[in-house]
Amino acid sequence: MTYRVLVSDPLSDEGIKPLREIENIEIVKNPGWDEAALLENIDQFDALLVRSQTQVTRPLLEKASRLKIVGRAGVGVDNIDLEAATENGIIVVNAPNGNTNSAAEHTVAMIMSLSRNIPQAFYALKQKQWDRKRFVGVELKQKTLGVVGLGRIGAEVAKRAKGQRMNVVAYDPFLTDEKAERMGITNATLEEVLRAGDFITVHTPLLKETKHLINAEAFELMKDGVQIVNCARGGIIDEDALYDAIVSGKVAGAALDVFEQEPFTEHKLLTLPEVVATPHLGASTIEAQEIVAIDVSHDVIRFLEGKAVRHPVNMPSIPSEAMHQIEPYFYLAEKLGTFIIDLANEVINDIRITYSGELSDIETGPVTRNAVKGILKRFLGSRVNDVNALYLADRKGITVSESKTSAQKGFTNLITIEVTGPSGSRKVAGTLLNGLGARLVRVDGYQVDATPEGHMVVIQHIDQPGVIGRMGSAFAEHNINIATMQVDRSDVGGNAIMLLTIDRHLEDKALSEIALLDEIKSVTAIDL
């Protein structure tokens, strides 16, 4: 059969060349349709390739009776209604790796620009000023580059910095000493990186944990005269704190390709001569644009040939009968994953999921992906989804295993997740109860019964009289209301656990103060 592919946004001929080489693929490129014409004609196509201009909306997807796959030639999929695509059995793929080299080179260019004052000197010449003394720079040789986040782009930046004979100190929750040694760099904590860097570049996703990661407190830890680079995501650096640090002289210069609010016409950081900036150009090279188009073209070909795609963004359609059986467990599995990674509070290298009772007889692969998604979201944010969770876990060196047993273990269905990291293993279990929905029933061998949602606190303590009362008073002092409490113990006077649900997030200050109580061994805040 012949497949028809619509390329509705400008993509290079080289980018879609792989599609042209397939005999049974017919391409319609850049027809210039407006929204109404696109809606009228979309039901004639099996695949749709877009960049950022075409809005792939729910009405469009619902009208696309033949459409099987949407390919986004780039990383972001904000212009595609993923929920509607999934509901209509349409898979969405993107090209997350195509801009790696481009973004890494742009970062290095920004570092060079900072070190030698290149933009400022050029601007002075444009103003007919010849002033060599004002633009004396520094060499990169033997300087220390601090890299915060050593994913694909961060690793490429580190490699290039080594070529400039810089010392590289890196922080990444997945970086091991062995990998750092192979790369010829130093594995360090975030604080060590901030203290050591002459130049500091950030390459993390923008998550709750990384928003304003580089803030006023972080700047205080840095060397005087440090230089800052952000070609990753706006919001990782607190722009107000950066402005103050530059004005005070703590930071000698900053190079920014991304900002918290884009686009803009005015920004106070751009009033400072120490700041070099570009308008989000990290992926804007001819080569990167070709590579992402080629990558997504190959994925479209794989899908149309019945092969697995490499970069799925949403969940492919599942037969309705199988979906009816497993869908109720998606929520439970993801919540258990989120719970256990917050409980472990460290990078883990092994995930073991056991399905008991009636779950031993059904297809649980999609359930496992939801559990792994819940775990990885702690580190990767919205980038991880049901489909790519196992792929990303494998890339991070995390082993995922699944086992089944018909033994009911007191429940007609039970999902048990165990994770292992440098500090040991943690284990949780949950079930679905008729009329009650998802329930958390075990934490590290202790029996509990709680709904896995909202704000929770796990307290490990010694079983002694008065502990519960003192705990209640401690929470009251911080004006935190306890909604429910579960308590279990290993033996009288031995180790015990409290599982609380509270009305709002437990702030770090309150958590630290509660942890100082004599009988308390650990306090962990968990937000579901």
C-alpha positions in Angstrom: 0.0 0.0 0.0 1.0 3.6 -0.6 1.4 5.9 2.5 0.8 9.6 2.1 2.9 11.9 4.2 2.1 15.6 4.6 5.0 18.0 5.4 3.1 21.1 6.5 6.0 23.2 7.8 9.3 24.2 6.0 11.7 21.2 6.3 14.8 20.9 4.1 14.9 18.6 1.2 17.9 16.8 2.8 15.8 16.4 6.0 13.0 14.5 4.2 15.3 12.6 1.8 14.9 9.3 3.8 11.1 9.5 3.1 11.7 10.2 -0.7 13.8 7.0 -0.9 10.9 4.8 0.1 8.9 3.6 -2.9 5.5 3.3 -1.3 5.6 6.8 0.4 4.1 9.8 -1.4 5.1 13.2 0.0 3.1 16.4 -0.2 5.4 19.2 0.9 4.5 22.7 2.0 1.1 23.0 0.3 0.6 26.4 2.0 -2.7 25.5 3.5 -4.3 27.7 6.1 -6.0 26.1 9.1 -9.3 25.5 7.3 -7.6 23.9 4.3 -5.5 21.7 6.5 -8.6 20.6 8.4 -10.3 19.8 5.1 -7.5 17.7 3.7 -5.9 16.0 6.7 -8.0 12.8 6.3 -6.0 12.0 3.1 -2.7 11.4 5.0 -1.1 8.6 7.0 1.6 10.8 8.5 2.1 14.4 9.3 5.5 16.2 9.7 5.6 19.6 11.4 8.0 22.0 13.1 6.5 24.6 15.4 4.2 26.6 13.0 1.5 24.0 12.4 -0.9 23.7 15.3 -1.9 20.0 15.6 -5.1 20.5 17.5 -7.8 18.2 18.8 -10.3 19.1 15.9 -7.5 18.4 13.4 -6.6 15.0 15.0 -10.2 13.9 15.3 -10.8 14.7 11.6 -7.6 12.8 10.6 -9.2 9.4 10.0 -6.1 7.9 8.2 -3.5 9.6 10.3 -1.2 7.2 12.2 1.8 9.2 13.3 2.8 12.9 13.8 6.5 13.7 13.6 7.8 16.9 15.2 11.2 17.9 13.7 12.6 19.2 17.0 12.2 18.6 20.7 9.2 20.6 22.0 5.7 19.4 21.2 3.8 22.3 22.7 2.0 22.7 19.3 0.6 19.2 19.4 -2.4 18.0 21.5 -0.8 14.9 22.9 -3.9 13.8 24.8 -6.0 14.0 21.7 -3.4 12.2 19.7 -3.3 9.3 22.2 -7.1 9.2 22.4 -7.3 8.8 18.6 -4.6 6.2 18.5 -2.0 8.5 16.8 1.6 8.2 18.0 3.7 11.3 18.2 7.5 11.2 17.8 10.1 14.0 18.1 13.9 14.4 17.6 15.4 15.0 21.1 19.1 14.4 20.1 19.5 16.4 16.9 20.5 19.6 18.6 23.1 18.2 21.0 26.2 19.3 19.0 24.6 22.6 18.1 23.7 23.5 21.7 27.1 22.3 23.0 29.0 24.5 20.4 26.8 27.5 21.3 27.7 27.0 24.9 31.4 26.9 24.2 31.0 30.0 22.0 29.3 31.8 24.9 32.2 30.8 27.2 34.7 32.1 24.7 32.7 35.3 24.3 32.8 35.9 28.0 36.4 35.1 28.5 37.6 37.5 25.8 34.8 40.2 25.8 34.2 39.6 22.1 30.7 41.1 21.8 31.5 44.1 23.9 34.7 44.8 22.0 32.9 44.5 18.7 30.2 46.9 19.9 32.8 49.4 20.9 34.4 49.3 17.5 31.0 49.8 15.9 30.8 53.0 18.1 34.2 54.1 16.6 36.0 53.4 19.9 39.4 51.7 19.9 40.0 50.6 23.5 42.2 47.6 24.0 42.8 48.1 27.7 39.1 48.0 28.6 38.6 44.5 27.0 41.5 42.5 28.4 40.3 39.0 28.8 41.3 35.7 30.5 42.6 32.4 29.1 40.6 29.3 29.5 43.7 27.1 30.0 43.9 25.8 33.6 40.6 27.5 34.5 38.0 25.3 36.1 34.6 24.8 34.4 31.8 23.8 36.7 29.1 21.8 34.8 25.7 21.5 36.5 24.0 18.6 34.7 26.0 16.1 32.6 23.4 14.8 30.1 24.0 14.7 26.4 24.7 18.4 26.0 26.6 18.9 29.3 28.9 15.9 28.5 29.6 17.4 25.0 30.5 20.8 26.6 32.8 19.0 29.1 34.5 17.2 26.3 35.2 20.5 24.4 36.3 22.2 27.6 38.9 19.5 28.1 40.1 20.3 24.6 40.7 23.8 25.8 42.8 22.3 28.6 40.3 23.4 31.3 39.7 21.5 34.5 36.2 20.2 34.5 34.2 19.6 37.7 30.7 18.2 37.2 27.5 17.5 39.2 24.8 15.2 37.9 22.7 12.8 40.1 23.5 10.0 37.6 27.2 10.7 37.3 29.4 7.9 38.8 33.0 8.2 39.7 33.8 5.5 37.1 32.2 7.5 34.3 33.8 10.8 35.5 37.2 9.1 35.5 36.7 7.8 31.9 35.9 11.3 30.8 38.8 12.8 32.6 36.7 15.1 34.8 35.9 15.3 38.5 32.6 14.0 40.0 31.5 16.5 42.7 28.5 17.6 44.7 26.5 20.7 43.5 28.1 22.8 46.3 31.6 21.6 45.3 31.0 22.6 41.7 29.7 26.0 42.7 32.7 26.7 44.9 35.3 25.4 42.4 34.1 26.9 39.1 35.8 29.9 37.4 33.1 29.4 34.8 29.8 27.7 35.6 27.4 26.4 32.9 24.1 24.8 33.6 22.6 21.9 31.6 19.6 20.6 33.6 16.0 20.3 32.8 13.7 22.9 34.3 12.0 21.1 37.1 10.5 22.1 40.5 13.8 21.1 42.0 15.9 23.0 39.5 13.9 26.2 39.2 16.2 29.0 40.5 18.8 26.3 41.4 21.3 29.1 40.9 20.0 31.6 43.4 21.4 34.2 45.8 22.6 31.5 48.2 24.3 29.7 45.3 26.1 32.9 44.2 27.4 33.3 47.8 29.2 30.0 47.5 30.9 30.9 44.3 34.3 32.4 43.7 34.5 36.2 43.4 34.7 37.0 39.7 32.9 33.8 38.6 31.3 33.8 35.1 27.9 32.2 34.4 26.5 30.5 31.3 23.0 29.3 30.7 22.1 27.8 27.3 19.7 25.2 28.8 16.4 26.6 30.1 15.3 29.9 31.4 14.4 29.7 35.1 17.3 27.6 36.2 19.1 30.8 37.2 17.3 33.3 39.3 17.6 36.4 37.1 17.0 38.9 39.9 19.8 37.2 42.0 22.1 37.2 38.9 21.5 40.9 38.3 22.4 41.7 42.0 25.4 39.4 41.9 26.8 41.2 38.8 26.1 44.7 40.1 27.9 43.8 43.4 30.9 42.4 41.5 30.5 38.9 42.8 29.8 37.7 39.2 32.2 39.1 36.5 30.0 38.2 33.6 27.1 36.1 32.3 26.3 34.6 28.9 22.6 33.8 28.5 20.8 32.2 25.6 17.5 31.5 27.5 15.3 33.5 29.8 12.4 33.0 32.1 10.1 34.9 29.9 10.5 34.7 26.1 10.3 36.6 23.8 10.9 40.1 25.2 12.1 43.5 24.0 13.5 44.8 27.2 15.3 43.0 30.1 17.2 44.6 33.0 20.1 42.1 32.6 20.8 43.5 29.1 21.4 46.9 30.6 24.6 45.5 32.2 27.8 45.6 30.0 28.9 42.3 31.7 26.1 40.3 30.1 26.3 38.6 26.7 23.0 37.3 25.3 21.4 35.6 22.3 17.7 35.0 21.6 17.5 31.2 22.2 19.8 30.2 19.4 21.2 27.0 20.9 19.6 24.7 18.3 19.6 27.2 15.5 22.0 25.8 13.0 21.5 24.6 9.5 22.9 21.2 10.5 20.8 20.8 13.6 17.6 21.6 11.6 18.6 19.0 9.0 19.4 16.4 11.6 16.1 16.7 13.5 14.2 16.4 10.2 16.2 13.3 9.2 15.7 11.8 12.7 12.0 12.2 12.6 11.8 11.1 9.0 13.4 7.8 10.0 11.0 7.3 12.9 8.1 7.8 10.6 9.5 5.2 8.2 10.0 2.8 11.1 6.4 3.2 12.3 4.9 2.8 8.8 7.0 -0.4 8.3 5.6 -1.8 11.6 8.8 -1.3 13.6 9.4 0.2 17.0 10.0 4.0 16.9 13.1 5.4 18.7 11.6 8.6 20.1 8.0 8.3 21.0 6.4 11.1 23.0 2.9 9.7 23.8 1.4 6.3 24.6 0.5 4.2 21.5 -3.1 2.9 21.4 -3.8 -0.3 23.3 -6.6 -2.7 22.4 -9.7 -1.7 24.3 -10.1 -5.0 26.1 -6.6 -4.9 27.5 -6.9 -1.3 28.3 -10.0 -2.0 30.4 -8.0 -4.4 32.5 -4.9 -2.4 33.1 -5.9 1.2 33.0 -7.1 1.4 36.6 -3.5 0.4 37.7 -1.8 3.3 35.8 -2.5 5.9 38.5 -1.5 3.5 41.3 1.8 2.5 39.7 2.8 6.1 39.0 2.0 7.3 42.5 3.9 4.3 44.0 6.9 5.3 41.8 6.8 8.9 42.9 6.4 7.9 46.5 9.3 5.5 46.6 11.8 7.8 44.8 11.0 10.6 47.3 11.4 8.1 50.1 14.7 6.9 48.8 15.8 10.5 48.1 18.8 9.5 46.0 19.7 8.3 42.5 18.8 4.6 42.2 20.3 2.0 39.9 17.8 -0.8 40.1 14.0 -1.0 40.0 12.2 -4.3 40.7 8.4 -4.5 40.3 6.4 -7.5 41.4 2.8 -8.1 40.4 0.8 -10.4 42.7 -2.7 -12.0 42.6 -4.9 -11.3 39.6 -2.2 -9.0 38.1 -0.1 -12.1 37.3 -2.5 -13.1 34.5 -2.6 -9.8 32.6 -0.2 -7.7 30.4 1.5 -5.4 32.8 4.1 -3.7 30.6 2.2 -0.4 30.4 1.8 -0.5 34.2 5.5 -0.9 34.6 6.2 2.0 32.3 3.9 4.2 34.5 5.8 3.1 37.6 9.1 4.0 36.1 7.7 7.3 34.8 6.7 8.2 38.4 10.3 7.5 39.5 12.1 9.3 36.7 10.0 12.4 36.8 11.9 13.3 40.0 15.0 13.8 37.8 13.7 14.4 34.3 10.4 16.2 34.8 7.8 16.2 32.0 10.4 14.9 29.5 9.6 11.4 30.7 6.3 9.7 29.7 4.6 6.3 29.6 6.3 5.4 26.3 9.9 6.6 26.8 10.3 5.8 30.5 12.1 2.4 30.0 14.3 3.9 27.3 15.3 6.8 29.5 15.9 4.4 32.5 18.2 2.3 30.3 20.1 5.4 29.1 20.6 6.4 32.8 22.0 2.9 33.6 19.0 1.9 35.7 18.0 -1.7 35.5 14.2 -2.4 35.4 12.9 -5.9 36.1 9.4 -7.3 36.4 8.2 -10.5 38.0 4.8 -12.0 38.7 3.4 -14.4 41.3 -0.1 -15.8 41.7 0.2 -15.6 45.5 -2.3 -13.0 46.7 -0.3 -12.0 49.8 -3.5 -10.8 51.5 -4.7 -8.8 48.5 -6.5 -9.8 45.3 -4.0 -7.5 43.5 -0.8 -6.0 44.7 2.0 -4.0 43.1 5.3 -4.0 45.0 8.1 -1.7 43.9 11.7 -2.0 45.3 14.5 0.4 44.4 18.1 0.1 45.2 20.7 2.9 45.4 24.0 3.7 47.1 22.3 3.8 50.6 20.5 0.5 50.2 17.0 -0.5 49.1 13.5 0.8 49.8 10.2 -1.0 49.2 6.5 0.1 48.9 3.4 -1.8 47.9 -0.1 -0.7 46.8 -3.4 -2.2 45.7 -6.8 -1.3 44.3 -9.7 -1.8 46.6 -13.3 -1.8 45.4 -15.0 1.4 46.4 -11.7 2.9 47.8 -9.5 3.0 44.7 -5.7 3.2 45.0 -4.3 2.4 48.4 -0.7 2.4 49.8 -0.5 -0.7 52.0 3.2 -1.3 52.8 6.3 0.9 53.3 9.6 -0.9 53.9 7.8 -3.9 55.4 5.5 -1.8 57.7 1.7 -2.1 57.3 -0.1 1.1 56.4 -3.4 2.0 54.7 -3.5 5.4 53.0 -4.6 7.0 49.8 -1.4 7.9 47.7 -2.2 11.5 47.0 -1.5 15.0 48.3 1.1 15.9 50.9 2.5 13.1 53.0 5.3 12.6 55.5 7.1 9.4 56.4 8.7 9.4 59.9 11.0 6.6 61.1 11.4 6.6 64.8 11.9 4.6 68.0 8.7 3.1 69.5 8.5 5.0 72.8 5.6 6.6 74.8 5.0 10.2 74.0 6.5 10.2 70.5 3.2 10.7 68.8 2.2 13.5 71.1 5.5 15.3 70.6 5.2 14.9 66.9 1.7 16.4 66.9 3.0 19.4 68.9 5.9 19.9 66.5 3.6 20.0 63.5 1.3 22.4 65.4 4.2 24.7 66.1 4.6 25.1 62.3 0.9 25.5 61.8 0.7 22.3 59.8 -2.6 20.3 60.2 -2.4 16.5 60.3 -5.2 15.0 58.3 -4.5 11.3 58.9 -1.9 9.2 60.7 -0.8 5.6 60.2 1.5 4.0 62.8 3.3 0.6 62.7 6.3 -1.0 64.5 8.6 -3.9 64.2 8.4 -4.7 67.9 7.7 -3.0 71.2 10.3 -0.4 71.9 11.9 -1.1 68.5 11.8 0.7 65.1 8.5 2.2 64.1 7.0 4.3 61.3 4.5 7.1 61.1 2.8 7.9 57.8 1.0 11.3 57.9 -1.1 13.1 55.4 -0.9 16.9 55.9 -2.7 19.9 54.5 0.3 21.5 52.8 3.8 20.9 51.8 6.3 20.4 54.6 9.0 23.1 54.1 12.6 22.3 54.6 13.0 24.4 57.7 10.1 22.6 59.5 11.4 19.2 58.3 14.8 19.9 59.7 13.5 21.0 63.0 11.2 18.0 63.4 14.1 15.7 62.5 16.0 17.0 65.6 13.5 15.4 68.0 15.3 12.7 70.1 13.4 9.6 69.0 13.3 10.5 65.3 15.6 8.7 62.9 14.4 10.3 59.7 11.7 12.6 58.3 10.8 12.6 54.6 8.3 14.9 52.9 6.5 13.4 49.9 4.3 15.3 47.5 2.0 13.3 45.3 
